[in-house]
Amino acid sequence: MTEGSAEENFAMLRDMDEALLARLVCPSTRTPLRHDAIAGELVSDQAGLAYPIRDGIPVLLIEAARRTGTG
Protein backbone atom coordinates (compact mmCIF):
# COMPACT_ATOMS: atom_id res chain seq x y z
CA MET A 1 0.00 0.00 0.00
CA THR A 2 1.31 3.43 -0.85
CA GLU A 3 0.74 6.51 1.22
CA GLY A 4 -0.87 9.45 -0.52
CA SER A 5 -0.12 13.06 0.22
CA ALA A 6 -1.86 14.77 3.12
CA GLU A 7 -4.01 16.67 0.62
CA GLU A 8 -5.09 13.46 -1.12
CA ASN A 9 -5.84 11.80 2.21
CA PHE A 10 -7.87 14.81 3.35
CA ALA A 11 -9.89 14.83 0.13
CA MET A 12 -10.73 11.15 0.54
CA LEU A 13 -11.54 11.50 4.24
CA ARG A 14 -13.65 14.60 3.59
CA ASP A 15 -15.85 12.49 1.35
CA MET A 16 -16.61 10.10 4.22
CA ASP A 17 -19.89 10.60 6.00
CA GLU A 18 -19.49 13.11 8.85
CA ALA A 19 -21.64 10.92 11.10
CA LEU A 20 -19.13 8.11 10.62
CA LEU A 21 -16.23 10.42 11.45
CA ALA A 22 -18.03 11.51 14.62
CA ARG A 23 -18.14 7.86 15.75
CA LEU A 24 -14.41 7.27 15.42
CA VAL A 25 -12.60 7.31 18.76
CA CYS A 26 -9.07 6.79 19.97
CA PRO A 27 -8.52 3.07 20.56
CA SER A 28 -6.39 3.89 23.61
CA THR A 29 -8.64 6.36 25.46
CA ARG A 30 -12.01 5.93 23.71
CA THR A 31 -12.21 9.72 23.37
CA PRO A 32 -13.11 11.66 20.21
CA LEU A 33 -10.47 12.32 17.57
CA ARG A 34 -9.64 15.67 16.00
CA HIS A 35 -8.95 15.76 12.26
CA ASP A 36 -5.67 17.47 11.36
CA ALA A 37 -6.14 18.11 7.64
CA ILE A 38 -2.66 19.55 7.15
CA ALA A 39 -0.88 16.50 8.58
CA GLY A 40 -3.44 14.01 7.25
CA GLU A 41 -4.00 12.51 10.70
CA LEU A 42 -6.67 11.93 13.30
CA VAL A 43 -5.37 13.22 16.62
CA SER A 44 -6.17 12.14 20.16
CA ASP A 45 -5.21 15.13 22.30
CA GLN A 46 -5.90 13.15 25.47
CA ALA A 47 -3.59 10.25 24.50
CA GLY A 48 -1.03 12.41 22.72
CA LEU A 49 -1.27 10.21 19.62
CA ALA A 50 -1.82 11.02 15.95
CA TYR A 51 -3.22 8.24 13.76
CA PRO A 52 -2.30 8.33 10.07
CA ILE A 53 -4.80 8.42 7.24
CA ARG A 54 -3.54 6.24 4.40
CA ASP A 55 -5.29 6.19 1.04
CA GLY A 56 -8.28 7.82 2.72
CA ILE A 57 -8.52 5.17 5.45
CA PRO A 58 -7.82 6.06 9.09
CA VAL A 59 -5.32 3.59 10.57
CA LEU A 60 -6.49 3.38 14.17
CA LEU A 61 -3.75 1.10 15.46
CA ILE A 62 -1.81 2.30 18.48
CA GLU A 63 1.40 0.87 17.02
CA ALA A 64 0.86 2.94 13.83
CA ALA A 65 0.29 6.19 15.75
CA ARG A 66 2.81 8.99 16.10
CA ARG A 67 3.44 10.53 19.53
CA THR A 68 2.51 14.22 19.55
CA GLY A 69 4.19 15.22 22.80
CA THR A 70 0.88 16.08 24.48
CA GLY A 71 -1.47 13.94 26.53
C-alpha positions in Angstrom: 0.0 0.0 0.0 1.3 3.4 -0.8 0.7 6.5 1.2 -0.9 9.4 -0.5 -0.1 13.1 0.2 -1.9 14.8 3.1 -4.0 16.7 0.6 -5.1 13.5 -1.1 -5.8 11.8 2.2 -7.9 14.8 3.4 -9.9 14.8 0.1 -10.7 11.2 0.5 -11.5 11.5 4.2 -13.7 14.6 3.6 -15.8 12.5 1.3 -16.6 10.1 4.2 -19.9 10.6 6.0 -19.5 13.1 8.9 -21.6 10.9 11.1 -19.1 8.1 10.6 -16.2 10.4 11.5 -18.0 11.5 14.6 -18.1 7.9 15.8 -14.4 7.3 15.4 -12.6 7.3 18.8 -9.1 6.8 20.0 -8.5 3.1 20.6 -6.4 3.9 23.6 -8.6 6.4 25.5 -12.0 5.9 23.7 -12.2 9.7 23.4 -13.1 11.7 20.2 -10.5 12.3 17.6 -9.6 15.7 16.0 -8.9 15.8 12.3 -5.7 17.5 11.4 -6.1 18.1 7.6 -2.7 19.6 7.1 -0.9 16.5 8.6 -3.4 14.0 7.3 -4.0 12.5 10.7 -6.7 11.9 13.3 -5.4 13.2 16.6 -6.2 12.1 20.2 -5.2 15.1 22.3 -5.9 13.1 25.5 -3.6 10.2 24.5 -1.0 12.4 22.7 -1.3 10.2 19.6 -1.8 11.0 16.0 -3.2 8.2 13.8 -2.3 8.3 10.1 -4.8 8.4 7.2 -3.5 6.2 4.4 -5.3 6.2 1.0 -8.3 7.8 2.7 -8.5 5.2 5.4 -7.8 6.1 9.1 -5.3 3.6 10.6 -6.5 3.4 14.2 -3.8 1.1 15.5 -1.8 2.3 18.5 1.4 0.9 17.0 0.9 2.9 13.8 0.3 6.2 15.7 2.8 9.0 16.1 3.4 10.5 19.5 2.5 14.2 19.6 4.2 15.2 22.8 0.9 16.1 24.5 -1.5 13.9 26.5 
